[in-house]
Amino acid sequence: MNKQKIVFAVLRYVMGFTFLWAFIDKVFGFGFATTSEKAWIHGGSPTTGFLANAVKGPFAEIFHSLAGVAIVDWLFMLGLLFVGLTLIFNRYVKWGCIAGALMMFSMFLALLPPENNPIVDEHIVYILVLALIALENKK
């Protein structure tokens, strides 16, 4: 295995763990982004904190209306789990990358304009990383 393949494999694992960790922390509330009392298994909504409080910009009302909606919670959590597992286990990677890119683009829209740069934020970087992984993956 050459160095480029190793770097892409590590990048795929790291991106997969990023999504999988978000899922795990929101389910169990380990205290990183989600406290135990707000964990999904304790009746918390994994989308309410972000959608009700962090969203701003021209699409804020649309995103605010989705906060705490059960189907939105389920779709979001299944999306995090799907993307994380596809990247870690190297199966259905292109589908996982598409799902992850759509999730990142939705979050980008929810935070317009970006806080530290007028055009680009970390969500755009993640979209490009996912696109690179999808294009480079041969499975």
MARRO-834750 format. One record per atom (N, C-alpha, C): x, y, z; atom name; residue in one letter. Coordinates in steps of 0.05 Angstrom, whole numbers, always signed. Layout:
- X:Y:Z:CA:A .
...
//
This chain:
- +17:-24:+0:N:M .
- +0:+0:+0:CA:M .
- +18:+25:+0:C:M .
- +13:+43:-19:N:N .
- +30:+67:-20:CA:N .
- +20:+88:+0:C:N .
- +36:+109:+3:N:K .
- +31:+130:+23:CA:K .
- +4:+144:+18:C:K .
- -2:+148:-8:N:Q .
- -27:+162:-14:CA:Q .
- -52:+146:-6:C:Q .
- -50:+120:-10:N:K .
- -73:+102:-2:CA:K .
- -75:+101:+29:C:K .
- -53:+102:+42:N:I .
- -53:+102:+72:CA:I .
- -66:+128:+82:C:I .
- -58:+150:+70:N:V .
- -70:+176:+78:CA:V .
- -100:+176:+73:C:V .
- -109:+166:+50:N:F .
- -137:+165:+44:CA:F .
- -153:+147:+63:C:F .
- -140:+124:+70:N:A .
- -153:+106:+89:CA:A .
- -156:+119:+116:C:A .
- -135:+132:+125:N:V .
- -136:+146:+151:CA:V .
- -157:+168:+150:C:V .
- -157:+183:+128:N:L .
- -177:+205:+125:CA:L .
- -206:+194:+126:C:L .
- -210:+171:+113:N:R .
- -236:+159:+113:CA:R .
- -244:+150:+141:C:R .
- -226:+138:+156:N:Y .
- -231:+129:+183:CA:Y .
- -237:+153:+201:C:Y .
- -221:+174:+198:N:V .
- -224:+198:+215:CA:V .
- -251:+211:+210:C:V .
- -259:+214:+184:N:M .
- -285:+225:+178:CA:M .
- -307:+207:+188:C:M .
- -304:+181:+185:N:G .
- -324:+162:+195:CA:G .
- -327:+164:+225:C:G .
- -305:+166:+239:N:F .
- -306:+169:+268:CA:F .
- -319:+196:+276:C:F .
- -314:+217:+261:N:T .
- -326:+243:+267:CA:T .
- -357:+240:+267:C:T .
- -368:+227:+247:N:F .
- -397:+223:+245:CA:F .
- -407:+203:+266:C:F .
- -392:+181:+269:N:L .
- -400:+161:+289:CA:L .
- -399:+171:+317:C:L .
- -379:+187:+324:N:W .
- -377:+198:+350:CA:W .
- -400:+217:+356:C:W .
- -408:+234:+336:N:A .
- -430:+252:+340:CA:A .
- -455:+235:+346:C:A .
- -459:+213:+332:N:F .
- -482:+195:+338:CA:F .
- -480:+185:+367:C:F .
- -458:+173:+374:N:I .
- -455:+161:+400:CA:I .
- -458:+181:+423:C:I .
- -446:+205:+420:N:D .
- -448:+225:+441:CA:D .
- -477:+235:+444:C:D .
- -491:+238:+421:N:K .
- -519:+247:+423:CA:K .
- -538:+225:+434:C:K .
- -531:+200:+430:N:V .
- -547:+178:+441:CA:V .
- -543:+177:+471:C:V .
- -518:+176:+480:N:F .
- -512:+171:+508:CA:F .
- -505:+195:+525:C:F .
- -499:+217:+512:N:G .
- -492:+242:+527:CA:G .
- -468:+239:+545:C:G .
- -445:+235:+533:N:F .
- -420:+232:+548:CA:F .
- -409:+259:+558:C:F .
- -422:+281:+552:N:G .
- -414:+307:+562:CA:G .
- -396:+322:+544:C:G .
- -391:+313:+520:N:F .
- -375:+329:+501:CA:F .
- -393:+350:+488:C:F .
- -408:+342:+468:N:A .
- -427:+361:+456:CA:A .
- -455:+358:+469:C:A .
- -460:+335:+481:N:T .
- -486:+330:+493:CA:T .
- -483:+321:+521:C:T .
- -497:+334:+540:N:T .
- -496:+326:+568:CA:T .
- -514:+301:+572:C:T .
- -509:+287:+593:N:S .
- -524:+262:+599:CA:S .
- -554:+267:+600:C:S .
- -562:+289:+613:N:E .
- -591:+294:+615:CA:E .
- -604:+301:+589:C:E .
- -589:+309:+569:N:K .
- -600:+316:+543:CA:K .
- -596:+293:+522:C:K .
- -585:+270:+531:N:A .
- -580:+248:+514:CA:A .
- -606:+237:+503:C:A .
- -605:+225:+479:N:W .
- -628:+215:+466:CA:W .
- -641:+192:+482:C:W .
- -624:+176:+495:N:I .
- -636:+154:+511:CA:I .
- -650:+164:+536:C:I .
- -645:+189:+544:N:H .
- -658:+201:+567:CA:H .
- -681:+219:+558:C:H .
- -689:+217:+533:N:G .
- -712:+233:+524:CA:G .
- -705:+259:+511:C:G .
- -680:+265:+508:N:G .
- -671:+290:+495:CA:G .
- -674:+288:+465:C:G .
- -676:+311:+453:N:S .
- -677:+312:+423:CA:S .
- -650:+319:+413:C:S .
- -638:+303:+395:N:P .
- -612:+308:+385:CA:P .
- -610:+332:+367:C:P .
- -632:+343:+358:N:T .
- -632:+366:+339:CA:T .
- -640:+392:+352:C:T .
- -653:+391:+375:N:T .
- -665:+415:+387:CA:T .
- -644:+436:+394:C:T .
- -622:+428:+407:N:G .
- -602:+447:+415:CA:G .
- -592:+464:+392:C:G .
- -584:+451:+371:N:F .
- -573:+465:+347:CA:F .
- -595:+480:+333:C:F .
- -617:+467:+326:N:L .
- -638:+480:+310:CA:L .
- -653:+502:+325:C:L .
- -655:+500:+351:N:A .
- -670:+521:+365:CA:A .
- -652:+544:+374:C:A .
- -626:+539:+377:N:N .
- -608:+560:+389:CA:N .
- -586:+570:+371:C:N .
- -574:+553:+355:N:A .
- -550:+560:+340:CA:A .
- -556:+571:+312:C:A .
- -579:+565:+301:N:V .
- -586:+572:+274:CA:V .
- -590:+602:+271:C:V .
- -581:+613:+249:N:K .
- -584:+641:+243:CA:K .
- -586:+645:+213:C:K .
- -591:+669:+205:N:G .
- -591:+675:+176:CA:G .
- -617:+673:+162:C:G .
- -616:+672:+136:N:P .
- -641:+674:+120:CA:P .
- -659:+650:+122:C:P .
- -649:+627:+130:N:F .
- -665:+603:+132:CA:F .
- -672:+595:+161:C:F .
- -667:+614:+179:N:A .
- -670:+608:+208:CA:A .
- -698:+598:+214:C:A .
- -719:+611:+204:N:E .
- -746:+603:+211:CA:E .
- -752:+574:+202:C:E .
- -742:+567:+179:N:I .
- -747:+539:+169:CA:I .
- -733:+519:+188:C:I .
- -708:+525:+195:N:F .
- -694:+506:+213:CA:F .
- -705:+506:+241:C:F .
- -713:+530:+251:N:H .
- -726:+531:+277:CA:H .
- -751:+514:+279:C:H .
- -766:+513:+257:N:S .
- -791:+497:+257:CA:S .
- -785:+467:+258:C:S .
- -761:+459:+251:N:L .
- -754:+430:+251:CA:L .
- -744:+421:+278:C:L .
- -738:+439:+297:N:A .
- -726:+432:+322:CA:A .
- -745:+414:+338:C:A .
- -735:+392:+347:N:G .
- -750:+373:+364:CA:G .
- -770:+356:+350:C:G .
- -772:+358:+323:N:V .
- -791:+342:+308:CA:V .
- -780:+313:+307:C:V .
- -795:+294:+316:N:A .
- -786:+266:+319:CA:A .
- -774:+255:+293:C:A .
- -787:+259:+271:N:I .
- -777:+248:+246:CA:I .
- -750:+261:+238:C:I .
- -747:+286:+244:N:V .
- -722:+300:+239:CA:V .
- -700:+288:+256:C:V .
- -706:+284:+282:N:D .
- -687:+271:+300:CA:D .
- -678:+244:+290:C:D .
- -697:+228:+282:N:W .
- -691:+201:+272:CA:W .
- -675:+202:+246:C:W .
- -682:+219:+227:N:L .
- -667:+221:+202:CA:L .
- -639:+230:+207:C:L .
- -636:+250:+225:N:F .
- -610:+261:+231:CA:F .
- -592:+239:+244:C:F .
- -603:+225:+263:N:M .
- -587:+205:+277:CA:M .
- -581:+181:+259:C:M .
- -600:+172:+243:N:L .
- -594:+151:+224:CA:L .
- -573:+160:+204:C:L .
- -575:+185:+196:N:G .
- -555:+196:+178:CA:G .
- -527:+195:+190:C:G .
- -524:+204:+214:N:L .
- -498:+204:+228:CA:L .
- -487:+175:+230:C:L .
- -504:+157:+238:N:L .
- -496:+129:+240:CA:L .
- -489:+117:+213:C:L .
- -505:+122:+193:N:F .
- -500:+111:+166:CA:F .
- -473:+121:+155:C:F .
- -469:+147:+156:N:V .
- -444:+158:+146:CA:V .
- -420:+147:+161:C:V .
- -422:+147:+187:N:G .
- -400:+137:+203:CA:G .
- -393:+108:+196:C:G .
- -413:+91:+195:N:L .
- -408:+63:+190:CA:L .
- -398:+58:+162:C:L .
- -409:+72:+142:N:T .
- -400:+67:+114:CA:T .
- -371:+74:+111:C:T .
- -362:+96:+124:N:L .
- -334:+104:+121:CA:L .
- -316:+86:+137:C:L .
- -323:+78:+161:N:I .
- -306:+61:+177:CA:I .
- -304:+33:+165:C:I .
- -326:+22:+156:N:F .
- -325:-6:+146:CA:F .
- -321:-7:+116:C:F .
- -317:+15:+102:N:N .
- -310:+16:+74:CA:N .
- -331:+2:+57:C:N .
- -356:+6:+63:N:R .
- -378:-6:+47:CA:R .
- -398:+17:+41:C:R .
- -408:+17:+17:N:Y .
- -427:+38:+9:CA:Y .
- -416:+66:+14:C:Y .
- -390:+69:+10:N:V .
- -377:+94:+17:CA:V .
- -388:+118:+1:C:V .
- -393:+114:-25:N:K .
- -404:+136:-41:CA:K .
- -431:+145:-30:C:K .
- -448:+126:-22:N:W .
- -474:+134:-11:CA:W .
- -470:+148:+16:C:W .
- -451:+139:+32:N:G .
- -446:+152:+57:CA:G .
- -435:+180:+53:C:G .
- -418:+183:+33:N:C .
- -407:+210:+28:CA:C .
- -428:+229:+18:C:C .
- -446:+219:+1:N:I .
- -468:+236:-8:CA:I .
- -486:+244:+15:C:I .
- -493:+225:+32:N:A .
- -510:+231:+56:CA:A .
- -495:+251:+74:C:A .
- -470:+247:+79:N:G .
- -454:+265:+96:CA:G .
- -452:+293:+84:C:G .
- -448:+294:+58:N:A .
- -446:+320:+45:CA:A .
- -472:+335:+46:C:A .
- -495:+321:+43:N:L .
- -521:+334:+46:CA:L .
- -526:+344:+74:C:L .
- -517:+328:+94:N:M .
- -520:+337:+122:CA:M .
- -503:+362:+126:C:M .
- -478:+362:+117:N:M .
- -460:+385:+121:CA:M .
- -471:+409:+106:C:M .
- -482:+406:+82:N:F .
- -493:+429:+68:CA:F .
- -517:+440:+82:C:F .
- -534:+423:+94:N:S .
- -556:+433:+109:CA:S .
- -547:+449:+133:C:S .
- -526:+439:+147:N:M .
- -515:+454:+170:CA:M .
- -503:+480:+161:C:M .
- -490:+480:+138:N:F .
- -479:+505:+127:CA:F .
- -501:+525:+122:C:F .
- -523:+517:+110:N:L .
- -545:+535:+105:CA:L .
- -557:+545:+131:C:L .
- -557:+528:+151:N:A .
- -569:+537:+177:CA:A .
- -552:+558:+191:C:A .
- -527:+560:+183:N:L .
- -509:+579:+197:CA:L .
- -500:+602:+179:C:L .
- -515:+608:+158:N:L .
- -508:+630:+140:CA:L .
- -512:+657:+154:C:L .
- -495:+676:+150:N:P .
- -469:+673:+138:CA:P .
- -449:+661:+158:C:P .
- -428:+648:+148:N:P .
- -409:+635:+166:CA:P .
- -397:+656:+185:C:P .
- -389:+646:+208:N:E .
- -380:+664:+229:CA:E .
- -353:+676:+224:C:E .
- -333:+660:+215:N:N .
- -306:+670:+213:CA:N .
- -296:+676:+185:C:N .
- -313:+671:+165:N:N .
- -305:+675:+137:CA:N .
- -331:+681:+122:C:N .
- -331:+700:+103:N:P .
- -356:+707:+90:CA:P .
- -367:+685:+72:C:P .
- -351:+665:+65:N:I .
- -360:+644:+46:CA:I .
- -356:+616:+55:C:I .
- -333:+610:+67:N:V .
- -325:+583:+73:CA:V .
- -324:+578:+103:C:V .
- -335:+555:+112:N:D .
- -331:+546:+139:CA:D .
- -324:+517:+139:C:D .
- -323:+504:+163:N:E .
- -315:+476:+164:CA:E .
- -334:+458:+150:C:E .
- -359:+465:+148:N:H .
- -378:+448:+134:CA:H .
- -371:+445:+104:C:H .
- -362:+466:+92:N:I .
- -353:+465:+64:CA:I .
- -328:+448:+62:C:I .
- -310:+450:+81:N:V .
- -286:+434:+80:CA:V .
- -293:+404:+83:C:V .
- -312:+398:+101:N:Y .
- -321:+370:+104:CA:Y .
- -334:+360:+78:C:Y .
- -350:+377:+65:N:I .
- -362:+368:+40:CA:I .
- -341:+361:+20:C:I .
- -320:+378:+18:N:L .
- -299:+372:-2:CA:L .
- -283:+347:+6:C:L .
- -278:+343:+32:N:V .
- -265:+318:+40:CA:V .
- -282:+294:+33:C:V .
- -307:+295:+39:N:L .
- -325:+273:+32:CA:L .
- -326:+268:+2:C:L .
- -326:+290:-14:N:A .
- -325:+287:-43:CA:A .
- -299:+273:-52:C:A .
- -277:+281:-40:N:L .
- -251:+269:-46:CA:L .
- -251:+239:-39:C:L .
- -261:+233:-16:N:I .
- -263:+204:-8:CA:I .
- -280:+188:-27:C:I .
- -303:+199:-35:N:A .
- -321:+185:-53:CA:A .
- -308:+181:-80:C:A .
- -294:+201:-90:N:L .
- -281:+199:-116:CA:L .
- -258:+179:-116:C:L .
- -244:+178:-93:N:E .
- -220:+162:-91:CA:E .
- -226:+133:-84:C:E .
- -249:+128:-72:N:N .
- -257:+101:-64:CA:N .
- -264:+84:-88:C:N .
- -254:+60:-88:N:K .
- -258:+42:-111:CA:K .
- -281:+22:-107:C:K .
- -293:+22:-83:N:K .
- -314:+3:-77:CA:K .
- -342:+14:-81:C:K .
//
